[in-house]
């Protein structure tokens, strides 16, 4: 969807409000533009009563105009804020629906920039431009009518000369647009650097990287400053250049009108009679006619900034959603089969080739191998974060492409090496995957994960408010993550070295808890410490994206193959 269609899409539900705003703008402009005509009539009036009538009518129209202008601004503000709210909702929904591939490729700071700075630019520009254009269109139309009513010869002159102002404004705006676009991109870069540093401030400081991080920020900030200066400088030329043209037109029309006052210029059957009152009215309309062009030039920088920001917003919203959804639902996973599957993140860099493997219900399967062998990729494919380029993954003999992602994923619980704590209480975090669970069920899950040992020492126990950087140790975060999965009680559990951050005593206790919860369930363990997988039913040894060996610990050690080499290198 292009930017114009998307903007119309946001405005369409507010048709009634827009119609009202058009009507109010029209009434306001009519009341406002009646003033020069009444002033001219007053100047040419020779009757005192007539003068008083024109004055009273003028005052009444001023009051009416102010009232309708107020309602117009209220409606325009509401329309723009609703459109912005809907756009912001769409951005957040898109963040949650784009594929993991697109998410990995896009800087997180860039997405924050879309939600905050770009939306602010869009909001300011939309309100200013919407208001200016709506009133400006009516002002131009009505002033043309009024100018023809006063003196059609001078009206033609104004219409012929005015396009010079438009051309000047258009020329300068085109030049400035590319700089505003570049400015938005650099602002996104600044956000990315700041977010990256904030999220990893402990690593930055521990590596004495503060100066390098600051230098990196300063370089990008200097680029932003230079681009901002050029963008604002180029946009600032719009207003003076259009005012120069409009003032020149005003002088030409004024001099022409003065020359016409002593004469009656007869052209055909039409008389172009000019008086002092008419000239005063016409010059006022000349100013009013050029005013919308001046106002557009005044908001040119806001408009270009908003246009560049909305272009970025629209490009992001045009990203494809997550891989296609299947239609079948499953309630239990009996068997998982990888059949002749090949996959790579980059076209020219092969990762997994012709991979086949079957995992039956209740089996504990461990996947081991050196870094980059494709262990985590197997999980990403099973979860349908990515799809293989060839081959297939079957769940209960059904292609996982035919299964709804929701039903597939609700049968699988994952405990990853890098955990995340959400802002909320301990109970909120444990119940994150199963909101309908009771408090007692969540507490029981914590006890099974042995998380109760440290939770009960916290100031408010299970109701203690925590965040990802609230002071919990990595081991404590891991225990909460394990408790989440225990509460979910899925068919399949995936562990990516889930106990790597937990001390030996806790690891033993958690391993016992896992043995209990894994009864008659399938578990897939990505293991880095080979001592943790001795009891696995099958160990799949991967190397360069292919299965090198399959067997249990005793069988593989007896072969003295690649697994034996890996194990020996850890435990000589």
C-alpha positions as CSV (number, residue, x, y, z in Angstrom):
1,X,0.0,0.0,0.0
2,X,1.5,3.4,-0.9
3,X,1.6,6.3,1.5
4,X,-1.4,8.1,0.0
5,X,-3.7,5.1,0.1
6,X,-2.6,4.3,3.7
7,X,-3.4,7.9,4.8
8,X,-6.8,7.7,3.2
9,X,-7.3,4.3,4.9
10,X,-6.7,6.0,8.3
11,X,-9.1,8.9,7.4
12,X,-11.9,6.8,5.9
13,X,-13.5,5.8,9.3
14,X,-13.8,9.5,10.2
15,X,-15.8,10.6,7.1
16,X,-18.5,12.3,9.1
17,X,-16.0,14.3,11.1
18,X,-14.2,15.3,8.0
19,X,-17.4,16.5,6.3
20,X,-18.2,18.6,9.4
21,X,-14.7,20.1,9.3
22,X,-15.1,21.0,5.7
23,X,-18.4,22.7,6.4
24,X,-17.1,24.6,9.4
25,X,-14.0,25.6,7.4
26,X,-16.2,26.9,4.6
27,X,-18.4,28.9,6.9
28,X,-15.3,30.4,8.7
29,X,-13.6,31.4,5.5
30,X,-16.8,32.9,4.1
31,X,-17.2,35.0,7.3
32,X,-13.6,36.0,7.2
33,X,-13.4,36.9,3.5
34,X,-16.6,39.0,3.7
35,X,-14.7,41.6,5.7
36,X,-12.8,43.2,2.8
37,X,-15.9,43.4,0.6
38,X,-17.9,45.1,3.4
39,X,-14.9,47.4,4.1
40,X,-14.9,48.5,0.5
41,X,-18.6,49.1,0.5
42,X,-18.2,51.2,3.6
43,X,-15.5,53.3,2.0
44,X,-17.6,54.0,-1.0
45,X,-20.8,54.5,1.0
46,X,-22.2,58.1,1.1
47,X,-25.1,57.2,3.5
48,X,-24.5,57.0,7.3
49,X,-27.2,54.3,7.8
50,X,-25.6,52.2,5.1
51,X,-22.2,52.5,6.8
52,X,-23.7,51.4,10.2
53,X,-25.4,48.3,8.6
54,X,-22.1,47.2,6.9
55,X,-20.3,47.7,10.3
56,X,-22.9,45.6,12.3
57,X,-23.0,42.8,9.7
58,X,-19.2,42.7,9.7
59,X,-19.0,42.4,13.5
60,X,-21.7,39.6,13.5
61,X,-19.7,37.7,10.8
62,X,-16.5,38.0,12.8
63,X,-18.2,36.4,15.9
64,X,-19.7,33.6,13.8
65,X,-16.4,33.0,12.1
66,X,-14.5,32.7,15.4
67,X,-17.0,30.1,16.7
68,X,-16.9,28.0,13.6
69,X,-13.0,28.2,13.5
70,X,-12.9,26.9,17.0
71,X,-15.1,23.9,16.2
72,X,-13.1,23.3,13.0
73,X,-9.8,23.2,15.0
74,X,-11.3,20.8,17.6
75,X,-12.5,18.4,14.9
76,X,-9.2,18.5,12.9
77,X,-7.2,17.8,16.1
78,X,-9.5,14.8,17.0
79,X,-9.2,13.4,13.4
80,X,-5.5,13.8,13.3
81,X,-5.0,12.2,16.8
82,X,-7.3,9.3,16.0
83,X,-5.4,8.7,12.7
84,X,-2.1,8.8,14.6
85,X,-3.4,6.4,17.3
86,X,-4.4,3.9,14.6
87,X,-1.0,4.2,12.9
88,X,0.8,3.7,16.2
89,X,-1.4,0.6,16.9
90,X,-0.5,-0.7,13.4
91,X,3.2,-0.3,14.0
92,X,3.1,-2.2,17.3
93,X,0.9,-4.9,15.7
94,X,3.4,-5.1,12.8
95,X,6.3,-5.4,15.3
96,X,4.5,-8.5,16.7
97,X,3.6,-10.0,13.3
98,X,6.6,-9.5,11.1
99,X,8.9,-12.6,10.5
100,X,11.8,-13.2,12.8
101,X,14.0,-12.8,9.7
102,X,12.8,-9.2,9.2
103,X,13.0,-8.5,12.9
104,X,16.6,-9.7,13.1
105,X,17.6,-7.6,10.1
106,X,16.0,-4.4,11.4
107,X,17.7,-2.4,14.2
108,X,15.5,-2.3,17.3
109,X,16.3,1.4,17.8
110,X,14.9,2.0,14.4
111,X,11.5,0.5,15.4
112,X,11.6,2.7,18.6
113,X,12.2,5.7,16.3
114,X,9.1,4.8,14.3
115,X,6.9,4.6,17.4
116,X,8.2,7.8,19.0
117,X,10.0,10.4,16.9
118,X,8.5,9.5,13.5
119,X,5.0,9.5,15.0
120,X,5.6,12.9,16.6
121,X,6.7,14.3,13.3
122,X,3.7,12.8,11.6
123,X,1.4,14.1,14.3
124,X,2.7,17.7,14.1
125,X,2.8,17.8,10.3
126,X,-0.6,16.2,9.8
127,X,-2.4,18.7,12.1
128,X,-0.6,21.8,10.6
129,X,-0.9,20.7,7.0
130,X,-4.4,19.4,7.2
131,X,-5.6,22.7,8.8
132,X,-3.7,24.9,6.4
133,X,-4.7,23.0,3.3
134,X,-8.4,22.8,4.2
135,X,-8.8,26.4,5.0
136,X,-6.4,27.4,2.2
137,X,-8.4,25.7,-0.5
138,X,-11.6,27.5,0.5
139,X,-9.7,30.8,0.8
140,X,-8.3,30.5,-2.7
141,X,-11.7,29.6,-4.3
142,X,-13.7,32.3,-2.5
143,X,-11.1,35.0,-3.0
144,X,-11.1,34.2,-6.8
145,X,-14.9,34.6,-6.8
146,X,-14.7,37.9,-4.8
147,X,-11.9,39.3,-7.0
148,X,-13.9,38.7,-10.1
149,X,-16.9,40.4,-8.5
150,X,-14.8,43.5,-7.7
151,X,-12.7,43.7,-10.9
152,X,-12.3,40.9,-13.4
153,X,-9.3,42.4,-15.2
154,X,-7.1,42.5,-12.1
155,X,-8.4,39.1,-11.0
156,X,-7.1,37.6,-14.3
157,X,-3.7,39.3,-13.6
158,X,-3.5,37.8,-10.1
159,X,-4.4,34.3,-11.4
160,X,-1.8,34.5,-14.1
161,X,1.0,35.7,-11.8
162,X,0.3,33.5,-8.8
163,X,1.7,30.2,-10.3
164,X,5.2,31.8,-10.0
165,X,4.8,31.5,-6.2
166,X,3.7,27.8,-6.4
167,X,6.6,26.9,-8.7
168,X,9.1,28.6,-6.4
169,X,7.7,26.7,-3.4
170,X,7.7,23.4,-5.2
171,X,11.3,23.8,-6.4
172,X,12.6,24.5,-2.9
173,X,10.5,21.7,-1.3
174,X,11.7,19.0,-3.6
175,X,15.3,20.0,-2.8
176,X,14.7,19.9,1.0
177,X,12.7,16.6,1.0
178,X,15.7,14.3,0.4
179,X,17.5,16.0,3.3
180,X,14.5,15.5,5.7
181,X,14.4,11.8,4.7
182,X,18.1,11.4,5.4
183,X,17.6,13.3,8.7
184,X,14.9,10.7,9.8
185,X,17.3,7.8,8.9
186,X,20.1,9.4,11.0
187,X,17.7,9.9,13.9
188,X,16.9,6.2,13.7
189,X,20.6,5.5,13.8
190,X,21.0,7.6,16.9
191,X,18.1,5.8,18.6
192,X,19.7,2.4,17.8
193,X,23.1,3.4,19.2
194,X,21.5,4.8,22.4
195,X,19.2,1.7,22.9
196,X,22.1,-0.7,22.2
197,X,24.3,1.1,24.8
198,X,21.5,1.3,27.4
199,X,20.6,-2.4,27.1
200,X,24.3,-3.4,27.4
201,X,25.6,-0.7,29.7
202,X,27.2,-3.3,32.1
203,X,29.1,-4.9,29.2
204,X,30.1,-1.5,27.8
205,X,31.6,-0.4,31.2
206,X,33.2,-3.8,32.0
207,X,35.1,-3.7,28.6
208,X,36.1,0.0,29.2
209,X,34.2,0.7,25.9
210,X,32.6,4.0,27.1
211,X,34.9,6.2,25.0
212,X,34.4,4.2,21.9
213,X,30.6,4.1,22.4
214,X,30.7,7.9,22.9
215,X,32.8,8.5,19.8
216,X,30.4,6.3,17.8
217,X,27.5,8.4,19.1
218,X,29.3,11.7,18.5
219,X,30.1,10.8,14.9
220,X,26.5,9.9,14.1
221,X,25.2,12.9,16.0
222,X,27.5,15.2,14.0
223,X,26.1,13.7,10.8
224,X,22.6,14.4,12.1
225,X,23.5,18.0,12.9
226,X,24.9,18.6,9.5
227,X,22.0,17.0,7.7
228,X,19.5,18.9,10.0
229,X,21.2,22.2,9.2
230,X,20.9,21.6,5.4
231,X,17.3,20.4,5.7
232,X,16.2,23.4,7.8
233,X,18.2,25.8,5.7
234,X,16.7,24.6,2.4
235,X,13.2,24.5,3.9
236,X,13.7,28.0,5.3
237,X,14.0,29.4,1.7
238,X,10.5,28.4,0.9
239,X,8.9,31.2,2.9
240,X,11.1,34.1,1.9
241,X,11.0,33.1,-1.8
242,X,7.2,32.8,-2.0
243,X,6.8,36.0,0.0
244,X,9.1,37.8,-2.5
245,X,7.0,36.6,-5.4
246,X,3.6,37.4,-3.6
247,X,4.7,40.9,-2.6
248,X,5.9,41.6,-6.1
249,X,2.4,40.6,-7.4
250,X,0.8,42.8,-4.7
251,X,2.8,45.8,-5.9
252,X,2.0,45.2,-9.6
253,X,-1.7,44.8,-8.9
254,X,-1.8,47.9,-6.6
255,X,-0.1,50.1,-9.2
256,X,-2.4,48.8,-11.9
257,X,-5.5,49.5,-9.7
258,X,-4.4,53.0,-9.0
259,X,-3.9,53.7,-12.7
260,X,-7.4,52.4,-13.4
261,X,-9.2,54.6,-10.8
262,X,-9.4,57.8,-13.0
263,X,-10.6,55.8,-16.0
264,X,-13.5,53.6,-17.1
265,X,-11.9,50.8,-19.1
266,X,-14.5,49.5,-21.5
267,X,-13.8,46.1,-23.0
268,X,-16.7,44.9,-25.1
269,X,-19.9,45.1,-23.0
270,X,-18.1,44.7,-19.7
271,X,-17.1,47.7,-17.6
272,X,-14.1,47.4,-15.3
273,X,-14.9,50.3,-13.1
274,X,-12.4,50.9,-10.2
275,X,-13.0,53.0,-7.1
276,X,-11.0,53.6,-3.9
277,X,-13.3,51.2,-1.9
278,X,-13.0,48.5,-4.7
279,X,-9.2,48.9,-4.8
280,X,-9.0,48.6,-1.1
281,X,-11.2,45.4,-1.2
282,X,-9.2,44.0,-4.1
283,X,-5.8,44.5,-2.5
284,X,-7.1,42.8,0.6
285,X,-8.3,39.9,-1.5
286,X,-4.9,39.8,-3.3
287,X,-3.3,39.4,0.1
288,X,-5.8,36.8,1.2
289,X,-5.3,34.9,-2.1
290,X,-1.6,34.7,-1.6
291,X,-1.9,33.9,2.2
292,X,-2.6,30.1,1.7
293,X,0.6,29.9,-0.4
294,X,2.6,31.7,2.3
295,X,1.1,29.5,5.1
296,X,2.0,26.4,3.1
297,X,5.5,27.6,2.9
298,X,5.5,28.3,6.6
299,X,4.6,24.7,7.4
300,X,6.9,23.4,4.5
301,X,9.5,22.1,6.9
302,X,6.9,20.4,9.1
303,X,5.3,18.9,6.0
304,X,8.6,17.6,4.6
305,X,9.5,16.2,8.0
306,X,6.1,14.5,8.3
307,X,6.2,13.2,4.8
308,X,9.7,11.7,5.3
309,X,8.5,10.1,8.6
310,X,5.3,8.8,7.2
311,X,7.2,7.3,4.3
312,X,9.4,5.4,6.8
313,X,6.2,4.3,8.8
314,X,4.5,3.2,5.6
315,X,7.6,1.2,4.4
316,X,7.7,-0.6,7.8
317,X,4.0,-1.4,7.6
318,X,4.4,-2.8,4.1
319,X,6.8,-5.5,5.4
320,X,5.3,-8.9,4.9
321,X,3.8,-10.5,8.0
322,X,5.1,-13.8,9.4
323,X,5.2,-16.8,7.2
324,X,1.9,-18.1,5.9
325,X,-0.5,-19.5,8.5
326,X,-1.8,-23.1,8.2
327,X,-5.4,-24.1,8.8
328,X,-5.2,-27.4,10.8
329,X,-5.0,-27.4,14.6
330,X,-3.3,-30.0,16.8
331,X,-3.9,-30.7,20.5
332,X,-1.0,-33.0,21.1
333,X,2.3,-33.7,19.5
334,X,3.0,-37.4,19.0
335,X,5.8,-37.3,16.5
336,X,8.2,-34.8,14.9
337,X,9.9,-35.6,11.7
338,X,12.5,-33.6,9.8
339,X,12.5,-34.9,6.2
340,X,15.3,-34.1,3.8
341,X,15.3,-30.5,5.0
342,X,17.7,-27.8,3.8
343,X,18.0,-24.3,5.0
344,X,20.3,-21.3,5.0
345,X,20.0,-17.7,6.3
346,X,22.1,-16.4,3.3
347,X,21.7,-17.8,-0.2
348,X,25.4,-18.2,-0.8
349,X,26.2,-19.6,2.6
350,X,24.9,-23.2,3.2
351,X,24.0,-24.2,6.7
352,X,21.7,-27.2,6.9
353,X,21.6,-29.7,4.0
354,X,19.4,-32.8,3.5
355,X,18.7,-33.1,7.3
356,X,16.4,-36.0,8.3
357,X,15.5,-37.0,11.9
358,X,12.5,-38.4,13.7
359,X,11.6,-37.6,17.4
360,X,8.9,-39.8,19.0
361,X,6.7,-38.9,21.9
362,X,8.3,-39.2,25.3
363,X,11.9,-39.3,24.0
364,X,14.6,-37.1,25.4
365,X,16.7,-35.9,22.4
366,X,19.9,-33.9,22.8
367,X,21.4,-31.9,19.9
368,X,25.1,-31.2,20.3
369,X,27.8,-29.8,18.0
370,X,30.2,-26.9,17.7
371,X,29.1,-23.3,17.4
372,X,27.5,-22.7,14.0
373,X,26.6,-26.3,13.4
374,X,22.9,-25.4,13.1
375,X,21.6,-26.6,16.5
376,X,19.4,-23.5,17.3
377,X,18.4,-23.2,13.7
378,X,16.7,-26.6,14.0
379,X,14.5,-25.1,16.8
380,X,13.8,-22.0,14.8
381,X,12.5,-24.1,11.9
382,X,10.4,-26.3,14.2
383,X,8.8,-23.3,15.8
384,X,8.2,-21.8,12.3
385,X,10.2,-18.7,12.9
386,X,11.7,-19.6,9.5
387,X,10.7,-22.1,6.8
388,X,13.2,-24.5,5.1
389,X,14.1,-23.8,1.5
390,X,13.5,-27.5,0.6
391,X,12.3,-30.6,2.4
392,X,9.7,-30.5,5.1
393,X,9.0,-30.7,8.9
394,X,6.1,-33.1,9.8
395,X,4.2,-32.9,13.1
396,X,2.0,-36.0,13.6
397,X,2.6,-36.7,9.9
398,X,1.2,-33.3,8.9
399,X,3.4,-30.6,7.3
400,X,3.9,-27.9,9.9
401,X,3.0,-25.4,7.1
402,X,-0.5,-26.8,7.3
403,X,-0.8,-26.3,11.1
404,X,-1.8,-23.0,12.6
405,X,1.2,-21.4,14.3
406,X,-0.8,-20.8,17.5
407,X,-1.8,-24.5,18.0
408,X,1.8,-25.6,17.1
409,X,3.4,-23.3,19.5
410,X,1.0,-23.8,22.4
411,X,2.1,-27.4,22.5
412,X,5.8,-26.4,22.9
413,X,7.5,-24.8,25.9
414,X,10.9,-23.2,25.5
415,X,13.5,-22.3,28.1
416,X,16.3,-20.4,26.4
417,X,19.8,-19.6,27.6
418,X,19.1,-15.9,27.4
419,X,16.1,-15.3,29.6
420,X,13.8,-12.2,29.8
421,X,11.9,-10.9,32.8
422,X,8.9,-8.7,32.0
423,X,8.0,-5.7,34.1
424,X,5.5,-7.0,36.7
425,X,5.3,-9.2,39.8
426,X,7.0,-12.6,40.1
427,X,3.5,-14.1,39.7
428,X,2.8,-12.1,36.6
429,X,6.0,-13.4,35.1
430,X,5.3,-17.0,35.9
431,X,1.7,-16.8,34.6
432,X,2.8,-15.0,31.5
433,X,2.2,-18.0,29.2
434,X,-0.9,-19.1,31.0
435,X,-2.9,-16.1,32.3
436,X,-5.9,-18.2,33.3
437,X,-3.9,-20.1,35.9
438,X,-4.5,-19.6,39.6
439,X,-2.0,-18.1,42.0
440,X,-1.7,-21.4,43.8
441,X,-0.9,-23.2,40.5
442,X,1.8,-20.6,39.8
443,X,3.3,-21.0,43.3
444,X,3.4,-24.8,42.8
445,X,5.3,-24.4,39.5
446,X,7.8,-22.2,41.3
447,X,8.3,-24.9,43.9
448,X,8.9,-27.5,41.3
449,X,11.5,-25.2,39.7
450,X,12.9,-24.6,43.1
451,X,12.5,-20.9,42.5
452,X,10.6,-20.6,45.8
453,X,13.9,-20.8,47.6
454,X,14.9,-17.2,46.6
455,X,11.3,-15.8,45.9
456,X,10.3,-16.3,49.6
457,X,13.3,-14.1,50.6
458,X,12.2,-11.2,48.5
459,X,10.5,-8.2,50.3
460,X,7.0,-9.0,48.9
461,X,7.5,-12.6,48.1
462,X,5.6,-13.7,45.0
463,X,4.1,-10.2,44.7
464,X,7.5,-8.5,44.4
465,X,7.7,-6.2,41.4
466,X,10.7,-7.0,39.1
467,X,12.1,-5.9,35.8
468,X,14.8,-7.4,33.5
469,X,17.4,-5.2,35.2
470,X,15.9,-5.2,38.7
471,X,18.8,-7.0,40.4
472,X,17.8,-10.6,40.0
473,X,20.7,-12.9,39.1
474,X,20.8,-14.8,35.8
475,X,20.2,-18.0,37.7
476,X,17.1,-16.5,39.4
477,X,15.8,-15.3,36.1
478,X,16.4,-18.8,34.6
479,X,14.4,-20.4,37.4
480,X,11.4,-18.1,36.8
481,X,11.6,-19.0,33.1
482,X,11.6,-22.7,34.0
483,X,8.7,-22.2,36.3
484,X,6.8,-20.6,33.4
485,X,7.2,-23.7,31.3
486,X,6.3,-26.0,34.2
487,X,3.1,-24.1,34.7
488,X,2.3,-24.3,30.9
489,X,2.8,-28.1,31.0
490,X,3.3,-28.5,27.3
491,X,3.7,-31.7,25.2
492,X,7.2,-30.8,24.0
493,X,9.8,-28.9,26.0
494,X,12.8,-27.3,24.3
495,X,15.8,-26.5,26.5
496,X,18.7,-24.4,25.1
497,X,21.2,-25.2,27.8
498,X,18.5,-24.0,30.2
499,X,20.6,-24.6,33.4
500,X,23.8,-23.0,32.2
501,X,23.4,-20.0,34.6
502,X,22.4,-22.0,37.7
503,X,24.8,-23.3,40.4
504,X,25.5,-27.0,40.7
505,X,23.2,-27.6,43.6
506,X,20.2,-25.9,42.0
507,X,21.0,-27.6,38.7
508,X,20.7,-31.0,40.4
509,X,17.3,-30.1,42.0
510,X,16.0,-28.6,38.7
511,X,17.1,-31.7,36.8
512,X,15.1,-33.9,39.1
513,X,12.1,-31.6,38.7
514,X,12.5,-31.8,34.9
515,X,12.8,-35.6,35.1
516,X,9.4,-35.6,36.8
517,X,7.6,-33.2,34.5
518,X,9.1,-34.8,31.4
519,X,7.5,-38.2,32.0
520,X,5.7,-39.3,28.8
521,X,6.6,-36.0,27.2
522,X,9.1,-35.1,24.5
523,X,12.1,-33.0,25.2
524,X,14.7,-31.5,22.9
525,X,17.9,-30.3,24.6
526,X,20.5,-28.1,22.9
527,X,23.5,-29.0,25.0
528,X,26.8,-27.2,25.3
529,X,27.9,-29.0,28.4
530,X,27.9,-32.6,27.4
531,X,27.8,-33.8,31.0
532,X,24.1,-32.8,31.2
533,X,22.9,-35.2,28.5
534,X,24.1,-38.6,29.6
535,X,20.6,-39.9,30.2
536,X,19.2,-38.7,26.8
537,X,17.5,-41.4,24.7
538,X,19.2,-40.1,21.5
539,X,22.0,-37.7,21.0
540,X,22.2,-36.1,17.6
541,X,25.7,-34.9,16.8
542,X,25.7,-32.1,14.2
543,X,28.6,-30.7,12.2
544,X,28.3,-28.1,9.4
545,X,24.5,-28.4,9.3
546,X,24.5,-32.2,8.8
547,X,24.0,-35.2,11.2
548,X,27.4,-36.6,11.9
549,X,26.3,-39.3,14.4
550,X,23.2,-40.5,16.3
551,X,23.1,-42.7,19.4
552,X,23.1,-42.6,23.1
553,X,26.0,-41.6,25.2
554,X,27.5,-45.1,25.6
555,X,27.1,-45.9,22.0
556,X,28.7,-42.7,20.8
557,X,31.6,-42.9,23.2
558,X,32.3,-46.5,22.1
559,X,32.5,-45.4,18.4
560,X,35.2,-42.8,19.3
561,X,33.9,-40.5,16.5
562,X,33.2,-36.8,16.5
563,X,31.1,-36.9,19.7
564,X,33.9,-38.7,21.5
565,X,36.3,-35.9,20.3
566,X,33.9,-33.2,21.6
567,X,33.4,-34.9,24.9
568,X,37.1,-35.6,25.4
569,X,37.9,-32.0,24.7
570,X,35.7,-30.9,27.6
571,X,36.6,-33.6,30.0
572,X,40.1,-34.8,29.4
